[in-house]
């Protein structure tokens, strides 16, 4: 199972964006973004917001794992 919080943090860093930027994009407080980074799993609505903000299909990580398991 992918550690989605870690993947989100890595992508945010790759894009050279800050947690404050992401917080504004997904309409939450900055400390909540740090909480997201620590999460192994995440609510799908929130993941969709983050995917749109960063322009990355984070759902693909789950699809890839499912395909590999088959």
C-alpha positions in Angstrom: 0.0 0.0 0.0 1.5 3.4 -0.9 2.1 5.9 1.9 0.0 8.6 0.3 1.0 11.4 2.7 4.7 10.8 1.8 3.9 10.8 -1.9 2.0 14.1 -1.6 4.9 15.7 0.3 7.4 14.5 -2.3 5.4 15.9 -5.1 4.9 19.2 -3.2 8.7 19.4 -2.8 9.3 18.5 -6.4 7.1 21.4 -7.5 8.8 23.7 -5.0 5.6 24.6 -3.4 5.0 25.1 0.3 2.5 23.5 2.7 0.9 27.0 3.1 0.3 27.1 -0.7 -1.4 23.6 -0.6 -3.4 24.6 2.4 -4.8 27.6 0.5 -5.5 25.5 -2.5 -7.5 22.9 -0.6 -9.0 25.3 1.9 -7.6 24.1 5.1 -5.1 25.3 7.8 -1.4 24.7 7.3 -1.1 22.3 10.3 -3.6 20.1 8.6 -1.3 19.7 5.6 1.5 18.5 7.9 -1.1 16.0 9.3 -1.8 14.8 5.7 1.9 14.2 5.2 1.9 11.7 8.1 -1.1 9.7 6.8 -0.8 6.2 5.3 -4.3 6.6 3.8 -6.6 9.5 3.0 -10.2 10.4 2.3 -11.0 10.2 -1.4 -12.6 13.7 -1.6 -9.5 15.2 0.0 -7.2 13.2 -2.3 -9.2 14.6 -5.3 -8.7 18.1 -4.1 -5.0 17.5 -3.7 -4.7 15.9 -7.0 -6.3 18.9 -8.7 -4.2 21.4 -6.8 -0.9 19.6 -7.7 -2.2 18.4 -11.1 -1.2 14.8 -10.3 -3.4 11.7 -10.3 -2.5 10.3 -6.9 -5.2 7.7 -7.4 -2.9 6.1 -10.0 -0.6 4.9 -7.2 -3.5 2.7 -5.9 -4.4 1.6 -9.4 -0.8 0.6 -10.1 -0.6 -1.4 -6.9 -3.9 -3.2 -7.6 -2.6 -4.1 -11.1 0.7 -5.4 -9.7 -1.2 -7.6 -7.2 -3.2 -9.4 -9.9 
